[in-house]
Amino acid sequence: MISNQILQSTLDGLKAIARADMCVIDVDGKMAATTADSLEVCLGPAKAFADSPADSQEVQGDQFFKIYDEQQLEYILVIGGVGENLYMIGKMAAFQIQNLLVAYKERFDKDNFIKNLLLDNLLLVDIYSRAKKLHIPADANRVVLIIESGEGRDNNILDQLRTAFGSNNRDFVTAVDENNVIVVRELTEPDEGREIFRCAEEIAQWLEGEGVENSRISYGTVVREIKEVSRSYKEAKMAMDVGKIFFDERTIIAYSELGIGRLIYQLPIPLCKMFIREIFGGKSPDDFDEETLTTISKFFENSLNVSETSRQLFIHRNTLVYRLDKLQKSTGLDLRVFEDAITFKIALMVVKYMKYMETFEY
């Protein structure tokens, strides 16, 4: 069903061209759109016309036309006023609205198909048969992007994103929950990674221009067949969650950039607690003071280089060595040894993951 706003915009445009007033009345006898309030007198005759077998009719000088959707009556179009060629104008206007019905129905069918495709609700044979029926290429290169706003999903933003990024008949913009907007992007450039990131940046800049705050964008890997689109969607969902935990300073995150965070995210919480207890006993690696945590972070940033770390922290090399020795006595891990450094780094990430998951338990 076309929205009344679209119908009104269409009638206004037709009136500007044909210079004739017109209105559209739904099957319940209610005015859906009109270019002149005086046409409200046509509501009664329109009801009678709807019950008649005629597809077009002249009533008291006004031209009435029926508009169907697959042989089911949807609207009555009335062309009012005095002038030549009112019948021809009415036929053209009815044809335009009929085409709108077809276009919007096809858009709805495509949106419904994409939603079910993302959620794995279709059998393999149905995927290809429906894609063919809807004229959606089955073997195009695609990627799924998820856009999340800290303020929740706004339907106006969804519609505007559809207009801005989903109006080329190759890309699809939809939503399967109340929080996120999903973009299924067809890729056409040889450098797919660069094309995806540029698309994500364009969306981020557009959101910023619309005043949408605290937005985040994630995306999965490129898939070559339409049946694999759901996999890219699942990857994008994981990238969104893992990005919040381990890359909270970034607004755009790719599944391929998650690294070890992707593995930690899939660990059960009891196993994580067991790991922390075995490594640190009753302590937690985030119980250290701010100075120690800053030292550890900078040491990791500089690939365990003592000289460069002490230079960036503006401390003497021996002071850094003293801090590392103190940490070794406290935890039993020497961060100058690669294996111990990896263990400590993973432990920090595991604790961060557990804290994030605790926020969903209360």
N, C-alpha and C positions, 0 to 999 in steps of 0.2 A: 504494500500500500504506500502510495506517495504521501508525504507529509503535506499538510495544508499550506505550510510556508512555501514549499516548492511549487505547489499549484498556484498560489497567489503570485509568485514571481513570474511564472509562466504566462498567466493571464495578463499581467501588466505588460510584459514584453509583446505579447500578441496584440494587445490594444494599441500600443505605440506604433505598430506596423500597420494594422488593419483599420485603426480609428473606429472601432466598434466596441461597445460594452458587451461584456459576457460574464457568465458565472458558471460555477461547477457545483452541482448538488449531489450529495451521496445517496445511496440506496435507502437510507433511513429518512430522507426528505430534509436533511439539514444542509445548510449552506456551508460548503467547504472553502470556497474562495469566490470573490466577486470584484468587479471593477466599478460597480455602481450600486449603491444601497437600494435604488429604485427597483432593482431586479428581484428583490425579496418577494414581490407579488407573484413571482413565477414558481414559488415553492409548491403551491396547491396544484397548478396544472402539471408540474413536473412529476408529482406523485401519480397523477392519473396517466400521464404519458408512460411512466415506468411500467404500469400494469397493462399497457396496450401492446399489441404485436408489432407495431411499427418501429423501425430503427431511426427514423427522422420524421419530423412533423412540424408544420407551421401552426402556431396557436396565437391568435390575436396579434399577428404581425411579427411575433418572435419565432426564431428557429430553434427547435429542440432536437438534440442528437443523443443517442445512446452510445456509451463507451464501455466496451467489454474487456474482461481479462479471461482469456481461454473460455469464451462463450458464456461467462458469468457476468451479469451486469454489475458494473462498479460505480459509474457516474452518469449523471445527466448533464450535458452541456447546453447552455442556453445563450443564444446570440440575440441581443435586444437592440432596439432602436430602429431608426428609419434610414434606409440607404440601399444602394445597389449591391448585388453580389453577396448578400448576407448568407445565402445558402453555401456559396463557395468558401466564404471565410469560415463558416462553421465546420465544413468538411475538413478544411486544412487544420483548424484548431483541434478538432476531434482526433485527427491523425497524429498531431504532435503529442497530445496527452496519451494516446494509445501507445506511442513509442516510449514515452516516459514510463508507463506501466511495465512494459517489457524490459526496459533497461534496469529499472529498480528491482524488478523481480529477479533478474539475472544476477544483479549485485548481491541480493539477499541470498540466493542459492550459492553463489561463490563464497560468501562470507560463512555460511553454514558449513560448506564443504571444508574450508580451511580450518575452522574451529575443530571439527571432528578429526581432521587430518592431524592437527597438532596434539590432540588428546588421545590418539591411537584408538579411535572409536570406529574405524572402518576396516573391513576385510580387504585383503590385497586386491582381489578382483574388482571390488567396488571402487577402490582408489583410482584405478586406471580407467574404468568405464565412466565414472562421474567426471574425471578430469577431461576425458575426450568430449563428453557431452557439453561441458562448460567451456570448451576451447582453451584449456589450460595445458601448456606443454608439459609432458611428463618427464623429459630428460634435460631440463634446464639446470644450470648451476645456481643454487640458492643458499641463503643463510638466514637464520632467524635472529632478530634482535628483540630484546625486551626493554621497554622503557618504564621505569618506576619513578613516581613522584612521591616525595615525603608527605604530600598533602592528600594522597589517594588519587584514584583515577577520576577524572572529570569527563563527563560525556561530551562536553563542548570541545575539550582537548582532543578526544578520540575522533570526533567528526572533522576537526581542523587538520589533524594529522593525516586523516584519510584524504582530504583535499590536497594537502601539501606534498604527501609522499606516496599516496596510493592511487593516483588518478591516471596512471599510464597503462593500465590493463596488464602489467607484468608483475607489479608489486602489490602486496595485500596488507592492509592494516586492520587489525581486529583486536578483540579482547575476549579472554576466557574466564576472567575473574574480576573482582572489584578493585584491584590494586594496579594492575599492569596493562600497558598497551603493547601489542605484539606486531612487529613488522616482518613479513616474509619477503625478503629482497632477492630479486633475480639479478645475478651478476653478469656483466657483459664485457668487462675489461680483462686483459691478460693478467695484470697484477691484482689478484683478488683481495689480498690482505689490505693493500692500500685503498682499494675501492670501498671495502667494508668500513675501515676506520674513518674514511672521509664521510661516508654516509652517517656514521654514528656522531661525528663532530657536527655535521649539518643539523641533525636532529637536536643535539644538545644546544647549539646556538639558537635554533628556532624556539626551543622551550624557554631559554633565557630571555629571548625577546618578547615572549608571551607572558613573562613574569612568573613562570613556574619555577619554584625554588626546590632545592635539595633533590634534584632529579639524578637518577643513575641509569646507565645504559650498559647492558651486557649482550654478548652474542656468542653463538656456538661456532662449530666448524662448518665448512662448505660441504654441501651434499650435492650429488650429481643426479639423483632421481627423486621424483616427487614422493615416493614411498618413504624416503629417509628424512623428510622434513621434520617429523616428530623427534628424531634423534637430535637434530640441531637445536630444537626447542628445549629439550631436556638439558642439553649442554649449556644453553643460555641461562636456564633457571639455576643450574648449579653455579655458574659463573657469577650470577647475581648474589647468591647466598655466600659463597666463598669470598667474593670480593668485599662484602660488608665486614667479614671477619678479619681477613689478612691484608686487604688493600683498601682500607676505609678512606684513605686520602684521595683515591682515584674515582672519577665519575664515569669513566668508560673502562670496561674490563672484558677481556676475551677469554674464552674457555681454554685456549691454548697457552695462556699466560699464568694459569693457576699453580703450576708446579706441584710441589709436595703438599700444598694446601688442599688440593683436590683429594689426595689420599687420606689426609687427616679428617677431612669433612665426612668421610664415609665410615669412620671408626665409631663403634658403639661407646657411649659414655663410660660404662663400667670398665672397659678395656683401657680407656684413657686414664681413668683414676688409678688403675692398677699400675700403669706405666709410670706415672708421676710418683706414686708411693715407692715403687721399686728403685727409682733413680735418686729421689731426694728424701726418702724416709717420710717424716711427718711434715716436711717443709714444702714450700711451693716456690718455683723460680721467680715469681713476681712479688715475693715478700721482701726482696732486697730494697735498699734505699735508692733514692733517685740517682745519686751519684754513681752507684754500682751499675744500675740499669743503663744509664747513659754511656758508661764505659763499655759495657758489653755490646750495646747497639753499635757504637762507633767502631769497635774492634771487628765486628762482623762486616760492617760496611766496607772496611779497608782490607778485607780478605785475610784477617789474622796478622796483619803487618803491624808490629809493635812500634816501629819508628814513625810511620805515617799516622798511626792512631794517636800517639803521644803529641805529635806536632799539631794535629787538628783539635786536640783537647787542651792545648796550651799547658801541658804538664811535662815534667821531666820524664825521661824514659824509665828511670828507676822507680818513679812514682807509679807508673802504669804497671811495671813488673810487680811491685808490692801489692797493688790492687788485685792482680791476677793470682798471685800466690795466696792472698787472703781468701779469694773466691774458691781456690782449689781446696784449701783446708776446710771450708764450710760445706762444699758440695762433693768433694772427691773428684771433681772434673777440672782438668787443666785445659783451658780454652786455647792454649798454644798448640795443643795436639789436635789434629784434624778430627779424629774420631770423637773425642770428647766435645769438641766445638759443635759437631753435627748433632750429637745427643742433646746438648744444651739448647741449640736452636730449635730442634723439634719439640723439646719440652716447653719452651716458651710459646710455640704455636699451638700445642695441645691445650695448654692452660687458657689461651685466648679463645680457642674453640669452645672449651667447656663453659667459660663465662658467657659467651654468646648464646649457647644453647640454654643456659639457666634462665635467660630472659624470657624464654617461651614456656617455662614451667610455672610461672607465677602470674 
